[in-house]
Amino acid sequence: MKSKRILNTRQWLNPKSSSDTGAISVTATAEAYGVEAEVVIRDCARQITLDFSFCGKTELKQRTVKLNKIITDITRLRDSLPEAFEAYREMKDDE
């Protein structure tokens, strides 16, 4: 069966000096029956797999919307962390 790997990445989420483990893998492969695409996020003993596979234009649009929603919320989380840390520090100082 023919296939064409379009994307295949993996990167560690923490610096080498950290004892924390974690990685993200992203793959997209064109197959005879459709596109296989997924994101796998691993952190310590936990793992999630987000599936973005599809075989038609409607599904492609749905997967794009799904991915954009995830990107939006992860960006919001990233942007909220400094404020959350400041709130934490204020609560800690009140103790």
Secondary structure, DSSP 8 states (H G I E B T S, - for coil): --EEEEEEEEEESS-TT-S---EEEEEEEEETTEEEEEEEEEETTEEEEEE--BSSHHHHHHHHHHHHHHHHHHHHHHHHHHHHHHHHHHHHHH-
